[in-house]
Amino acid sequence: MLQMIRMLIALAAALIAAPTLAAPIQVASPGGVLTVSVDVNPDGRPGYSVSRLGRVVIAPSRLGFLFTDAPKLERNFTIGGESRRSADEPWEQPWGERRFVCNRYNELRIQLTEKVTPGRRLDVVFRVYDDGVGFRYEFPQQASLPQVNIAEEITEFAVADAATAWWIPAFQWNREEYLYNKTAITEVGIAQTPMTLRTANGLHIAFHEAALVDYSGMNLQNEGHGRFRAVLTPSSEGAKVKRAAPFATPWRTMQIADSAAGLVMNDLILNLNEPNRLGDVRWVKPFKYVGVWWEMHLDKSTWGPGPRHGANTANVRRHIDFAASNGFRGVLVEGWNEGWNDDWFASGKDFSFTKAYPDFDIEELARYARSKGVRLIGHHETAGNIAVYEPQLEAALDLYQRLGIDAVKTGYVADMGGVQARGADGRIHYEWHEGQVMARHHLKVVTEAAKRRIAVNAHEPIKDTGLRRTYPNWVAREGARGMEFNAWGQPPNPPEHEANLVFTRMLAGPMDFTPGVISLEGKGQKIQSTIAKQLALYVVLYSPIQMAADLPENYEANPKPFQFIKDVPADWSETRVLNGEVGDFVTIARKDRKSENWYLGAITDEQGRVLDVALSFLTPGRKYRAQIYRDGPAADYRTNGKDIVIEERVVTSADRLMLQLAPGGGQAIRFVASER
Amino acid sequence: MLQMIRMLIALAAALIAAPTLAAPIQVASPGGVLTVSVDVNPDGRPGYSVSRLGRVVIAPSRLGFLFTDAPKLERNFTIGGESRRSADEPWEQPWGERRFVCNRYNELRIQLTEKVTPGRRLDVVFRVYDDGVGFRYEFPQQASLPQVNIAEEITEFAVADAATAWWIPAFQWNREEYLYNKTAITEVGIAQTPMTLRTANGLHIAFHEAALVDYSGMNLQNEGHGRFRAVLTPSSEGAKVKRAAPFATPWRTMQIADSAAGLVMNDLILNLNEPNRLGDVRWVKPFKYVGVWWEMHLDKSTWGPGPRHGANTANVRRHIDFAASNGFRGVLVEGWNEGWNDDWFASGKDFSFTKAYPDFDIEELARYARSKGVRLIGHHETAGNIAVYEPQLEAALDLYQRLGIDAVKTGYVADMGGVQARGADGRIHYEWHEGQVMARHHLKVVTEAAKRRIAVNAHEPIKDTGLRRTYPNWVAREGARGMEFNAWGQPPNPPEHEANLVFTRMLAGPMDFTPGVISLEGKGQKIQSTIAKQLALYVVLYSPIQMAADLPENYEANPKPFQFIKDVPADWSETRVLNGEVGDFVTIARKDRKSENWYLGAITDEQGRVLDVALSFLTPGRKYRAQIYRDGPAADYRTNGKDIVIEERVVTSADRLMLQLAPGGGQAIRFVASER
């Protein structure tokens, strides 16, 4: 009887203790800056919110999935468990903007269990840093959901404050090459990521994703009132993502900083990727390169065969000589291989990735290049036809390996309504660049290339989500309007373009923008820049491979500014963002990985500016010769982009510089450390 | 030699005459109000624009398609031919807002031919009315595109002027039941149609579609700068639309009027549908009905079986008696059939559409109803599980036919992440309400019902696109927030809701809103209305079937206002919109189809208003007894919705009335024509 009473008392206590609604589960960042709260509402719908220093940044936002062949998974949940973990795991980049990366976070794993049949499970894992949050879903192995066919991910991001957004549209023309919109967040349509916000309080937030592996890319749909929802990129075959459990989604990321500069200094995307899987990658070389490329965009030569074929042996030999004379490791040659028919961009069906045109002696040129300490850079333009490319991939990479070609630029100009891939039915399907099919494809190319110690630089790529950490041979990609739009783009890139890129596209990772057209001449149109700005881009727009994009003869005609391009490295041990506002201006200083020298790049939009910069990043007590490439007094992108002053002075870390930038201008400085 | 010279001259003349770009092809509306221009740009991209009285309304906007398995079809076109047609084809509605419908337009057909391989053809057909434009694509039969698998339709609508938009989001929760947003068009996310705009110049434009048959519903994605693009509703099986050529898409429609009222008076959607295919449809009866429905929403009884089961024989008999006593033809009974498990909304897997619960004697009740001149209204709640419903459909309709039940309310509450349909693989797929699968399903139900002379009233339906013209037994549907949100909705419908509906949802067609809850009591919450507004809704919100939604006992307790609901017809010979502004207020007068009597309904939002109305719609020289149901002096939806004044006066067409509407109020008037 006593036993019975005890049991009843215990039962009553349990009933009283069972809350109608559990208090939110919280996890703060290591320094207490950000706090994530997770809870499940009375309908069993899970949600999260983010606050920063006690103020809500992301209001309660929903989590969950729709499936094509199973009931949705977004409510009737109970929290089946939680676990926490803290990590402080600094790591070294084999190459990058900085050598050492801090990686300090608190992790919260929420195990959600469906209260109703079929009782499915879903984990949500949050990693909270002082400067950002990432979370992902993990589908455990379970009998009730062995195959996960996702119709839509209904992840929300509810921005708590009014904000301005910088964004490019999703699903417009199956590309990423747009001018950035600057609008109120309420005026965003459907945006690609990264999308960058500045709230009315001056907080900067960038939404993106990390580790996009075997999944479909996420876009952000404006749902009104500052609320955004994930829209996954479609597939031609139904479900936007098809995966067997167990698996994890990419990380959904929010980089959060008080300043625009703080966004750029943020390593969240890299940190959320898996460590290097390739082992010793000293064979991945950061480098600068020249190439047979800009001349085609100027219509001075052609990709395809004929009397003006750019990829002819003599022309390439000339480029190799130029590269060797000026310290460039790489020579890119586009249009070398068979298949560049007049409508190549419209099908890609004729591309061979192993057969050179007769006027391009690939064996001899590769040998000649190596003899001069130069490497050819391979080129695989697919026209987005991966059904033609993939069967040739291994042979194509074998060829490059044999020839000592250790970097390949891939291209996916897909002009026919999508990337062409072979579907499950064996027929050609048209897919989006950012869909699961292409996520798989790109990683296949990268891993096949890695087996052969070849680096990959993808153009018209899937977006960068930091996979260079895991696959360090994925050195760069395009994924935004690059220099070629200055040749023929309508309109050409406006002066604000690069100041937009730094705080949007570049948050994703390195971009092969191909800067340095110091002639400032497009195809019948002027480049909206000064020479000094072209030089500054080598510092401002990070890439471990940087092209000197102009024609060799233009560099030879302008040896003084060209000197900076010859001097500037492509690999850094440290990076400092000294100032900046999204779309307006930015100044970045980086330290050469192989010396004590520092480099500074500053760029502005159409506004001329004077930027007061402290040189405190330099080593105290040391003297530096500052080799300054600045806009001249008459410089103006509209009237005279070529006015440049090149001068030298001695500075120390105690000095300040007033950087005077012309409208559309910039400034580049090389700080040569004195011997101690 | 002379011959040669003549040839050369002719050749030169031809070369000179060949324009680099063809002049736009234009077609004007019969009265010259609207003009559509179509052209093909230098890339062969077709586009259209619309101007009104010489001013551009829709700026150049693109046309075309992406496919899942074929190159896109949106450029490299040449105009292979054009043809024109004019029509003036007035027609009679078997039931409707007005008996006779004018249908006068000019048609332009543009035959587009791909200049490059595979040389596909695509027609675009424009029908231009003085108050709107419709256009559709037609895929001719052709060897190069026998099967059309559409990934996306890239139709654009570029609004030329700044505008305010009233809209509800697409793809939010797989439903149409939202409060309307009123924003700048630049702040629209992705919208369902109809979407209604008022430009800065006061022009009103509504975008929608007509004749959505075997295709996927169109939504409108904000692309920035006033430009919208079609986004078709997805399918679980890849292509959003799969059709064999030849076929035509639904019509893309723009209703264009100087005033909000002009939008409502617009018959574009109906006119673009095919004429009646059912022959003599006098068996389709407009009617009013009561039902076992509101009591469940108030939680006074249950859909499912048990001690509080609403659909029990005694309760239904009471409703039949009430209907017979008060002149209602129909008695809806929900929850009569097996399958209303506690989680019915979560699967629908147990629904039988032929087996009644034991406490509901369907045979006897159907007989009893008929004996009193009343008909039961059938009810098929599917929970969106058409895989369970379709195999039972014919037997279910056979049962109703045998019992003399000639109308069925269908329901598609799909709470599990989509409508459940059997896919090509034989497995269950989750589909959107507005996708091609559901377009097919609804028409299957409607045509099967028609064979048995049964009318269909679909809830949680696919959107209305005017198919009632072709299938007049498709009498009404839901497709917006209805009265039930006043029972339990958070928030309940605000006072502006119905004034939004008139100019948005109602442009699509009749809505079974289920008005008339004159008790103004929801489940523990007040309805944001006055009694007079509840009465006015019978005139304002058109439907050929109108419910008296309140509990019988509430009508019995309020016989005076109930008299209007008893008197008001559900079928009209004429309709006049006397005034109105989107989301603010509206006054509509309609003439009874069976008598010389007119009815007027006026409603307002949260603002009290005085509306000056001319009675010029009445027949001149005739006297009418105006039976006026107006807000009393103390009426206010916040504090006293029940203050109503009912009075009678004699009026003629020369009179004016000052309609005084309380905040959240309305006014209903019956004009009883005197004998001549």
Boltz contact constraints between the chains, C-beta under 6 A:
constraints:
  - contact:
      token1: [A, 66]
      token2: [B, 417]
      max_distance: 6.0
  - contact:
      token1: [A, 68]
      token2: [B, 236]
      max_distance: 6.0
  - contact:
      token1: [A, 68]
      token2: [B, 429]
      max_distance: 6.0
  - contact:
      token1: [A, 68]
      token2: [B, 430]
      max_distance: 6.0
  - contact:
      token1: [A, 69]
      token2: [B, 427]
      max_distance: 6.0
  - contact:
      token1: [A, 69]
      token2: [B, 429]
      max_distance: 6.0
  - contact:
      token1: [A, 71]
      token2: [B, 416]
      max_distance: 6.0
  - contact:
      token1: [A, 71]
      token2: [B, 417]
      max_distance: 6.0
  - contact:
      token1: [A, 72]
      token2: [B, 416]
      max_distance: 6.0
  - contact:
      token1: [A, 72]
      token2: [B, 417]
      max_distance: 6.0
  - contact:
      token1: [A, 186]
      token2: [B, 187]
      max_distance: 6.0
  - contact:
      token1: [A, 187]
      token2: [B, 186]
      max_distance: 6.0
  - contact:
      token1: [A, 187]
      token2: [B, 187]
      max_distance: 6.0
  - contact:
      token1: [A, 189]
      token2: [B, 222]
      max_distance: 6.0
  - contact:
      token1: [A, 189]
      token2: [B, 223]
      max_distance: 6.0
  - contact:
      token1: [A, 189]
      token2: [B, 224]
      max_distance: 6.0
  - contact:
      token1: [A, 222]
      token2: [B, 189]
      max_distance: 6.0
  - contact:
      token1: [A, 223]
      token2: [B, 189]
      max_distance: 6.0
  - contact:
      token1: [A, 224]
      token2: [B, 181]
      max_distance: 6.0
  - contact:
      token1: [A, 224]
      token2: [B, 189]
      max_distance: 6.0
  - contact:
      token1: [A, 236]
      token2: [B, 68]
      max_distance: 6.0
  - contact:
      token1: [A, 236]
      token2: [B, 238]
      max_distance: 6.0
  - contact:
      token1: [A, 237]
      token2: [B, 238]
      max_distance: 6.0
  - contact:
      token1: [A, 238]
      token2: [B, 236]
      max_distance: 6.0
  - contact:
      token1: [A, 238]
      token2: [B, 237]
      max_distance: 6.0
  - contact:
      token1: [A, 238]
      token2: [B, 238]
      max_distance: 6.0
  - contact:
      token1: [A, 416]
      token2: [B, 71]
      max_distance: 6.0
  - contact:
      token1: [A, 416]
      token2: [B, 72]
      max_distance: 6.0
  - contact:
      token1: [A, 417]
      token2: [B, 66]
      max_distance: 6.0
  - contact:
      token1: [A, 417]
      token2: [B, 71]
      max_distance: 6.0
  - contact:
      token1: [A, 417]
      token2: [B, 72]
      max_distance: 6.0
  - contact:
      token1: [A, 427]
      token2: [B, 69]
      max_distance: 6.0
  - contact:
      token1: [A, 429]
      token2: [B, 68]
      max_distance: 6.0
  - contact:
      token1: [A, 429]
      token2: [B, 69]
      max_distance: 6.0
  - contact:
      token1: [A, 430]
      token2: [B, 68]
      max_distance: 6.0
